[in-house]
Amino acid sequence: MRIILLGAPGSGKGTQGDLISGKYGFPKISSGDLLRQAVADGTPLGRAAEAKMKRGELVSDDVVIGMIKDRIKKEDCQKGYILDGFPRTISQALSLERMSPDGAEIVFDIHLDDQVVFDRISARRICSGCNHIFNLQLKAIGQREICENCGGTLIQRADDKPEVIKDRLKNYHEQRETLVVFYKEKNVYLCVEGDADRAKIFENICIFLDNKIAQAQRTTGTDDCL
Protein backbone atom coordinates (compact mmCIF):
# COMPACT_ATOMS: atom_id res chain seq x y z
CA MET A 1 0.00 0.00 0.00
CA ARG A 2 1.16 3.49 -0.87
CA ILE A 3 0.04 6.30 1.47
CA ILE A 4 0.65 9.81 0.17
CA LEU A 5 0.48 12.82 2.48
CA LEU A 6 -0.18 16.13 0.75
CA GLY A 7 -0.30 19.50 2.47
CA ALA A 8 1.55 22.76 2.82
CA PRO A 9 4.83 22.95 4.76
CA GLY A 10 3.96 22.93 8.45
CA SER A 11 0.50 21.41 7.94
CA GLY A 12 1.34 18.41 10.12
CA LYS A 13 2.18 15.84 7.44
CA GLY A 14 5.28 14.69 9.29
CA THR A 15 3.45 14.24 12.58
CA GLN A 16 0.64 12.25 10.98
CA GLY A 17 3.14 10.22 8.99
CA ASP A 18 4.92 9.23 12.19
CA LEU A 19 1.62 8.24 13.81
CA ILE A 20 0.55 6.17 10.79
CA SER A 21 3.95 4.49 10.69
CA GLY A 22 3.72 3.64 14.39
CA LYS A 23 0.29 2.05 14.09
CA TYR A 24 0.54 0.26 10.75
CA GLY A 25 4.27 -0.43 10.50
CA PHE A 26 4.86 1.26 7.14
CA PRO A 27 8.12 3.25 6.90
CA LYS A 28 7.70 7.00 6.49
CA ILE A 29 9.72 8.50 3.66
CA SER A 30 10.19 12.26 3.77
CA SER A 31 11.71 13.85 0.69
CA GLY A 32 12.79 16.78 2.86
CA ASP A 33 14.55 14.51 5.34
CA LEU A 34 16.32 12.67 2.52
CA LEU A 35 17.53 15.94 1.04
CA ARG A 36 18.62 17.42 4.38
CA GLN A 37 20.56 14.24 5.17
CA ALA A 38 22.31 14.51 1.81
CA VAL A 39 23.19 18.13 2.63
CA ALA A 40 24.48 17.16 6.09
CA ASP A 41 26.56 14.35 4.59
CA GLY A 42 28.03 16.71 2.00
CA THR A 43 27.21 14.44 -0.91
CA PRO A 44 27.26 15.84 -4.48
CA LEU A 45 23.47 15.68 -4.44
CA GLY A 46 23.38 17.50 -1.12
CA ARG A 47 25.66 20.29 -2.33
CA ALA A 48 23.57 20.74 -5.47
CA ALA A 49 20.34 20.93 -3.46
CA GLU A 50 21.54 23.09 -0.56
CA ALA A 51 21.39 26.48 -2.26
CA LYS A 52 17.87 25.92 -3.61
CA MET A 53 16.58 24.68 -0.26
CA LYS A 54 17.94 27.76 1.56
CA ARG A 55 16.02 29.98 -0.87
CA GLY A 56 12.84 27.94 -0.46
CA GLU A 57 12.98 26.73 -4.06
CA LEU A 58 12.06 23.23 -5.17
CA VAL A 59 14.90 20.85 -5.95
CA SER A 60 14.79 19.51 -9.52
CA ASP A 61 12.51 16.55 -10.21
CA ASP A 62 15.23 14.21 -11.42
CA VAL A 63 17.16 14.58 -8.15
CA VAL A 64 14.16 14.00 -5.89
CA ILE A 65 12.73 11.17 -8.01
CA GLY A 66 16.06 9.37 -7.98
CA MET A 67 16.24 9.52 -4.18
CA ILE A 68 12.68 8.26 -3.75
CA LYS A 69 13.22 5.46 -6.27
CA ASP A 70 16.27 4.20 -4.39
CA ARG A 71 14.44 4.37 -1.05
CA ILE A 72 11.28 2.46 -2.01
CA LYS A 73 13.37 -0.38 -3.41
CA LYS A 74 14.51 -1.25 0.11
CA GLU A 75 13.12 -4.33 1.85
CA ASP A 76 11.12 -2.44 4.48
CA CYS A 77 8.98 -0.81 1.75
CA GLN A 78 7.84 -4.02 0.06
CA LYS A 79 4.48 -4.20 1.87
CA GLY A 80 3.83 -0.49 1.92
CA TYR A 81 5.24 2.94 2.65
CA ILE A 82 4.24 6.50 3.51
CA LEU A 83 5.35 9.44 1.39
CA ASP A 84 5.67 12.83 3.10
CA GLY A 85 6.38 15.73 0.73
CA PHE A 86 6.36 13.65 -2.46
CA PRO A 87 4.99 13.91 -5.08
CA ARG A 88 4.74 17.67 -5.41
CA THR A 89 4.22 17.85 -9.17
CA ILE A 90 2.34 15.90 -11.83
CA SER A 91 5.68 14.86 -13.29
CA GLN A 92 6.67 13.37 -9.94
CA ALA A 93 3.28 11.66 -9.55
CA LEU A 94 3.59 10.01 -12.97
CA SER A 95 7.16 8.94 -12.22
CA LEU A 96 5.98 7.42 -8.93
CA GLU A 97 3.36 5.35 -10.75
CA ARG A 98 5.96 4.07 -13.20
CA MET A 99 8.41 3.07 -10.48
CA SER A 100 5.72 1.53 -8.22
CA PRO A 101 2.64 0.63 -10.32
CA ASP A 102 1.09 -2.07 -8.12
CA GLY A 103 -0.82 -2.06 -4.86
CA ALA A 104 -3.51 0.04 -3.21
CA GLU A 105 -3.06 3.79 -2.91
CA ILE A 106 -4.63 6.50 -0.74
CA VAL A 107 -3.91 10.23 -0.65
CA PHE A 108 -4.56 12.40 2.43
CA ASP A 109 -4.46 16.15 1.77
CA ILE A 110 -4.07 17.95 5.11
CA HIS A 111 -5.60 21.38 4.60
CA LEU A 112 -4.56 24.39 6.66
CA ASP A 113 -4.94 28.16 6.22
CA ASP A 114 -1.78 29.87 4.97
CA GLN A 115 -1.54 32.22 7.95
CA VAL A 116 -1.68 29.29 10.36
CA VAL A 117 1.02 27.56 8.31
CA PHE A 118 3.20 30.69 8.38
CA ASP A 119 2.83 31.09 12.14
CA ARG A 120 3.60 27.42 12.79
CA ILE A 121 6.71 27.24 10.63
CA SER A 122 8.23 30.52 11.79
CA ALA A 123 7.88 29.31 15.40
CA ARG A 124 9.42 25.89 14.71
CA ARG A 125 12.79 25.02 16.22
CA ILE A 126 14.90 21.85 15.99
CA CYS A 127 17.32 20.58 18.61
CA SER A 128 20.90 20.59 17.34
CA GLY A 129 21.60 17.57 19.54
CA CYS A 130 18.71 15.10 19.26
CA ASN A 131 16.77 16.63 16.31
CA HIS A 132 13.56 16.82 18.35
CA ILE A 133 11.14 19.42 16.95
CA PHE A 134 9.62 22.12 19.14
CA ASN A 135 7.11 24.88 18.45
CA LEU A 136 7.57 28.11 20.36
CA GLN A 137 3.82 28.74 20.16
CA LEU A 138 3.12 25.62 22.18
CA LYS A 139 6.01 25.45 24.64
CA ALA A 140 7.53 28.07 26.94
CA ILE A 141 11.12 27.31 25.92
CA GLY A 142 12.64 30.47 27.34
CA GLN A 143 15.01 33.02 25.87
CA ARG A 144 17.90 30.58 25.51
CA GLU A 145 15.77 28.06 23.58
CA ILE A 146 17.24 24.91 25.12
CA CYS A 147 15.97 21.39 24.36
CA GLU A 148 14.05 19.95 27.29
CA ASN A 149 15.06 16.41 26.26
CA CYS A 150 18.84 16.60 25.94
CA GLY A 151 19.83 20.18 26.76
CA GLY A 152 20.94 20.93 23.20
CA THR A 153 20.54 24.32 21.57
CA LEU A 154 17.40 24.85 19.52
CA ILE A 155 17.96 26.20 16.03
CA GLN A 156 15.79 27.48 13.21
CA ARG A 157 16.22 25.74 9.87
CA ALA A 158 17.19 28.03 6.99
CA ASP A 159 14.02 27.11 5.10
CA ASP A 160 11.86 27.94 8.15
CA LYS A 161 12.76 31.62 8.17
CA PRO A 162 9.85 34.02 7.38
CA GLU A 163 11.22 35.28 4.06
CA VAL A 164 11.70 31.71 2.82
CA ILE A 165 8.32 30.47 4.07
CA LYS A 166 6.53 32.83 1.68
CA ASP A 167 8.39 31.33 -1.28
CA ARG A 168 7.70 27.80 -0.05
CA LEU A 169 3.97 28.49 0.15
CA LYS A 170 3.97 30.13 -3.28
CA ASN A 171 5.69 27.10 -4.81
CA TYR A 172 3.29 24.77 -3.01
CA HIS A 173 0.15 26.47 -4.28
CA GLU A 174 1.46 26.68 -7.85
CA GLN A 175 1.70 22.88 -7.97
CA ARG A 176 -1.13 21.79 -5.68
CA GLU A 177 -4.27 22.22 -7.77
CA THR A 178 -3.27 20.02 -10.70
CA LEU A 179 -2.05 17.35 -8.30
CA VAL A 180 -5.37 17.37 -6.42
CA VAL A 181 -7.31 17.00 -9.69
CA PHE A 182 -5.03 14.12 -10.70
CA TYR A 183 -5.71 12.14 -7.53
CA LYS A 184 -9.41 12.99 -7.46
CA GLU A 185 -9.74 11.49 -10.93
CA LYS A 186 -8.09 8.33 -9.60
CA ASN A 187 -10.65 8.28 -6.76
CA VAL A 188 -7.96 7.98 -4.09
CA TYR A 189 -8.07 11.55 -2.73
CA LEU A 190 -9.31 12.60 0.71
CA CYS A 191 -9.13 16.11 2.19
CA VAL A 192 -8.47 16.23 5.93
CA GLU A 193 -9.00 19.41 8.00
CA GLY A 194 -5.62 20.15 9.59
CA ASP A 195 -6.66 22.82 12.07
CA ALA A 196 -7.74 20.35 14.74
CA ASP A 197 -6.22 18.30 17.54
CA ARG A 198 -3.63 15.96 16.04
CA ALA A 199 -5.22 12.96 17.77
CA LYS A 200 -8.54 13.75 16.10
CA ILE A 201 -6.87 14.18 12.72
CA PHE A 202 -5.16 10.82 13.17
CA GLU A 203 -8.44 9.19 14.20
CA ASN A 204 -10.10 10.43 11.01
CA ILE A 205 -7.20 9.23 8.89
CA CYS A 206 -7.32 5.78 10.49
CA ILE A 207 -11.03 5.39 9.69
CA PHE A 208 -10.40 5.88 5.99
CA LEU A 209 -7.16 3.90 6.03
CA ASP A 210 -8.73 0.89 7.77
CA ASN A 211 -11.46 0.83 5.13
CA LYS A 212 -8.90 1.04 2.33
CA ILE A 213 -6.86 -1.81 3.79
CA ALA A 214 -10.00 -3.95 4.20
CA GLN A 215 -10.93 -3.29 0.56
CA ALA A 216 -7.46 -4.28 -0.60
CA GLN A 217 -7.62 -7.50 1.40
CA ARG A 218 -11.01 -8.40 -0.03
CA THR A 219 -9.75 -7.76 -3.56
CA THR A 220 -6.74 -10.03 -3.19
CA GLY A 221 -8.42 -12.56 -0.92
CA THR A 222 -5.57 -12.48 1.58
CA ASP A 223 -4.66 -10.84 4.85
CA ASP A 224 -1.06 -10.42 3.73
CA CYS A 225 -1.55 -7.91 0.92
CA LEU A 226 -0.17 -4.84 2.66
C-alpha positions in Angstrom: 0.0 0.0 0.0 1.2 3.5 -0.9 0.0 6.3 1.5 0.7 9.8 0.2 0.5 12.8 2.5 -0.2 16.1 0.8 -0.3 19.5 2.5 1.6 22.8 2.8 4.8 22.9 4.8 4.0 22.9 8.5 0.5 21.4 7.9 1.3 18.4 10.1 2.2 15.8 7.4 5.3 14.7 9.3 3.4 14.2 12.6 0.6 12.3 11.0 3.1 10.2 9.0 4.9 9.2 12.2 1.6 8.2 13.8 0.6 6.2 10.8 4.0 4.5 10.7 3.7 3.6 14.4 0.3 2.1 14.1 0.5 0.3 10.7 4.3 -0.4 10.5 4.9 1.3 7.1 8.1 3.3 6.9 7.7 7.0 6.5 9.7 8.5 3.7 10.2 12.3 3.8 11.7 13.9 0.7 12.8 16.8 2.9 14.6 14.5 5.3 16.3 12.7 2.5 17.5 15.9 1.0 18.6 17.4 4.4 20.6 14.2 5.2 22.3 14.5 1.8 23.2 18.1 2.6 24.5 17.2 6.1 26.6 14.3 4.6 28.0 16.7 2.0 27.2 14.4 -0.9 27.3 15.8 -4.5 23.5 15.7 -4.4 23.4 17.5 -1.1 25.7 20.3 -2.3 23.6 20.7 -5.5 20.3 20.9 -3.5 21.5 23.1 -0.6 21.4 26.5 -2.3 17.9 25.9 -3.6 16.6 24.7 -0.3 17.9 27.8 1.6 16.0 30.0 -0.9 12.8 27.9 -0.5 13.0 26.7 -4.1 12.1 23.2 -5.2 14.9 20.8 -5.9 14.8 19.5 -9.5 12.5 16.6 -10.2 15.2 14.2 -11.4 17.2 14.6 -8.1 14.2 14.0 -5.9 12.7 11.2 -8.0 16.1 9.4 -8.0 16.2 9.5 -4.2 12.7 8.3 -3.8 13.2 5.5 -6.3 16.3 4.2 -4.4 14.4 4.4 -1.1 11.3 2.5 -2.0 13.4 -0.4 -3.4 14.5 -1.2 0.1 13.1 -4.3 1.8 11.1 -2.4 4.5 9.0 -0.8 1.8 7.8 -4.0 0.1 4.5 -4.2 1.9 3.8 -0.5 1.9 5.2 2.9 2.6 4.2 6.5 3.5 5.4 9.4 1.4 5.7 12.8 3.1 6.4 15.7 0.7 6.4 13.7 -2.5 5.0 13.9 -5.1 4.7 17.7 -5.4 4.2 17.9 -9.2 2.3 15.9 -11.8 5.7 14.9 -13.3 6.7 13.4 -9.9 3.3 11.7 -9.6 3.6 10.0 -13.0 7.2 8.9 -12.2 6.0 7.4 -8.9 3.4 5.3 -10.8 6.0 4.1 -13.2 8.4 3.1 -10.5 5.7 1.5 -8.2 2.6 0.6 -10.3 1.1 -2.1 -8.1 -0.8 -2.1 -4.9 -3.5 0.0 -3.2 -3.1 3.8 -2.9 -4.6 6.5 -0.7 -3.9 10.2 -0.6 -4.6 12.4 2.4 -4.5 16.1 1.8 -4.1 18.0 5.1 -5.6 21.4 4.6 -4.6 24.4 6.7 -4.9 28.2 6.2 -1.8 29.9 5.0 -1.5 32.2 8.0 -1.7 29.3 10.4 1.0 27.6 8.3 3.2 30.7 8.4 2.8 31.1 12.1 3.6 27.4 12.8 6.7 27.2 10.6 8.2 30.5 11.8 7.9 29.3 15.4 9.4 25.9 14.7 12.8 25.0 16.2 14.9 21.8 16.0 17.3 20.6 18.6 20.9 20.6 17.3 21.6 17.6 19.5 18.7 15.1 19.3 16.8 16.6 16.3 13.6 16.8 18.3 11.1 19.4 16.9 9.6 22.1 19.1 7.1 24.9 18.4 7.6 28.1 20.4 3.8 28.7 20.2 3.1 25.6 22.2 6.0 25.4 24.6 7.5 28.1 26.9 11.1 27.3 25.9 12.6 30.5 27.3 15.0 33.0 25.9 17.9 30.6 25.5 15.8 28.1 23.6 17.2 24.9 25.1 16.0 21.4 24.4 14.1 19.9 27.3 15.1 16.4 26.3 18.8 16.6 25.9 19.8 20.2 26.8 20.9 20.9 23.2 20.5 24.3 21.6 17.4 24.8 19.5 18.0 26.2 16.0 15.8 27.5 13.2 16.2 25.7 9.9 17.2 28.0 7.0 14.0 27.1 5.1 11.9 27.9 8.2 12.8 31.6 8.2 9.8 34.0 7.4 11.2 35.3 4.1 11.7 31.7 2.8 8.3 30.5 4.1 6.5 32.8 1.7 8.4 31.3 -1.3 7.7 27.8 0.0 4.0 28.5 0.2 4.0 30.1 -3.3 5.7 27.1 -4.8 3.3 24.8 -3.0 0.1 26.5 -4.3 1.5 26.7 -7.8 1.7 22.9 -8.0 -1.1 21.8 -5.7 -4.3 22.2 -7.8 -3.3 20.0 -10.7 -2.1 17.3 -8.3 -5.4 17.4 -6.4 -7.3 17.0 -9.7 -5.0 14.1 -10.7 -5.7 12.1 -7.5 -9.4 13.0 -7.5 -9.7 11.5 -10.9 -8.1 8.3 -9.6 -10.7 8.3 -6.8 -8.0 8.0 -4.1 -8.1 11.5 -2.7 -9.3 12.6 0.7 -9.1 16.1 2.2 -8.5 16.2 5.9 -9.0 19.4 8.0 -5.6 20.2 9.6 -6.7 22.8 12.1 -7.7 20.3 14.7 -6.2 18.3 17.5 -3.6 16.0 16.0 -5.2 13.0 17.8 -8.5 13.8 16.1 -6.9 14.2 12.7 -5.2 10.8 13.2 -8.4 9.2 14.2 -10.1 10.4 11.0 -7.2 9.2 8.9 -7.3 5.8 10.5 -11.0 5.4 9.7 -10.4 5.9 6.0 -7.2 3.9 6.0 -8.7 0.9 7.8 -11.5 0.8 5.1 -8.9 1.0 2.3 -6.9 -1.8 3.8 -10.0 -3.9 4.2 -10.9 -3.3 0.6 -7.5 -4.3 -0.6 -7.6 -7.5 1.4 -11.0 -8.4 0.0 -9.8 -7.8 -3.6 -6.7 -10.0 -3.2 -8.4 -12.6 -0.9 -5.6 -12.5 1.6 -4.7 -10.8 4.9 -1.1 -10.4 3.7 -1.6 -7.9 0.9 -0.2 -4.8 2.7 
